[in-house]
């Protein structure tokens, strides 16, 4: 085979992955308005799993009503949502992939909370969020654990804690946004306290044998933000807690629209070097890297260089669900690449509309828009 490492199997916790390709979390606004799972999101994940990727990570599921980052985000803050998300797990499994669900609280980026919660009253746009009390911190940590329990009950093979993109866990971790003066602020040890508390409660809730991954923000991509000198220390703490894998990313909502980020984001595998830095800090840990890995040649090189152990595809797979088959040579056609300058899917999400890809063929785009204007 042309890409032997990319298509080699890999043991991850209790899962045996058939290859090194995973779907990285990608928010598309496909949930129902009440946060439940409908046919649109179920069929989306059936298609993603049918691509041939070994593991599918379902994105950004809200653990608490105060932490929803979008009007059409999946919710898992109540047992009534279990039945719906179990259909997503079933769809993924029926297509031959392992299923993992990412759980999250948006913190100061929550869209509809009457009072946004955050570690500090750090202004976000025109909104000043409420500094969380110690009681609220513990309640939200427990909400993560309760959501993880529901993930397991729904039949998923693992759960991923969202510690990226500038959401609540990063808001505590970063000295830029965490201005607290108590045991949850100040030193790195204190700023890590809440994320690690979440990890401890989740692990306790689902049991040591159940795979718990962590989406790790390696670098905020801001001069006064988090960098790998601090996040590598968090990675070591996560390793000590037997986290199954680290899915490494960089950048937050405060940096995504900066010219320097946009310039780098257009490059192939633009986040891989951050994964490599974390891998050097915790060489025994499974590391997933993502970020415009548009060609199998790039993916194979990343694996050969031991920059990461698994490859995460998000918009790359959304643009071309046949990417794995084309890379394996079972589908004889060129890979359709996500265009760096295209923002159609992002613009749709920001408008509160379900996303589609501009690279889809005309018939599919028209059918989608007819059903989901």
C-alpha positions, 0 to 999 in steps of 0.5 A: 500500500502506498501509505502503510502507516496511515492505513495501519491499525491502532489500539486506542484504549479498548478500541481497535482502529482499522486505520489512523484516520479520525474525524476531528470535531466539526460544528455544523449547526445540525442539531434540532432547535431544542438540542436534540438529535434529528435526521440531519445530524444522524445522517451526517455522521452516518456519511462521515463514518461511511467514509472509511475513517476509523473513529468519528468524534461528534462535536461540541455537545453542551453539558449545561444549559448555560454553556450552549455556544450556538442555537443549534448545538446538541445538548446532553444536560438531561437524560431525555437527550440520551435516546437521540444521541444513541441514534448517532452512535448506532449510525456511526457503528453501522457504518463501521467506525468507532464513535466518540462524543465531545462534551463542552461548556462554552463559558463566556462564548455562550450565546443565549445564557441570561448570564454567561459564566466565566472564570472572570468578568473578562469582556467578550464583545459587548458582554461582561460575563459573571465570575463563577462562584466556587459552588458554580465551578463545582456544579459545572464540573459535575455537569461534565461528569453527568454528561459523560455518563450519558455518553456511555449510556448512549453506546459511544465507545469513548468521550472527549473533553473539549479543552480547546477553542477558547471555551470554558476550560481554556478560559480557566487555564489561560492567564489572559482570561483567568483573573481570579485571586482564589485557588482557581487563579494566579499560578498555572497550578491553580489555573489547571485546577478546574480542567483537572477537576473536570477530568477527575470527575469524568474519569470517576463517573465512567470508570478507568476502562472507558476511553476519555480523550481531551481536546488540548489547546496547545497555543492560543496564537496570541502574544499574551496567551497560552503557549506550549511551555504551559500547555505541555505541563497540562499534558503531563498532568493529563497523562498522569490521569490516564487520558486515552489521547490528546487531540491537539489544536491551536487558536481561539475565537480571539485569534481565528480572525487575525491576519497572521492566523488566517495566513497560517491557516491556509497552509497544509497541516498548519497545526501539526508542529504544535502536536509535535511539541506536545508529543515531545513532552508526553512521548508515550501518549496518543496524539491526534493532529488536525488542521488542513491535512489535505493530502494522504502524502502529508498525513503519512509524513506526519506519522512517519516523523512521529509528530502524531499518532493519528490524523484528524480530518474535519472540513477536509472530510466534510468537503470530500467524504471519499478522502479515505477511499481515494487515499487507499486507492479503492476509489479512483478519483482525485481528492476534492480539497477544501479551499482555504479562502472559502468561508461558506460553511463558517458563514452559514453557522455564524448566521444560525443556519446549517452548513453545507460545503461549496465543494459539493456538487450542484445537485447536492447543494440544491437539495440541501438548500431546498430542505434547510434554507 
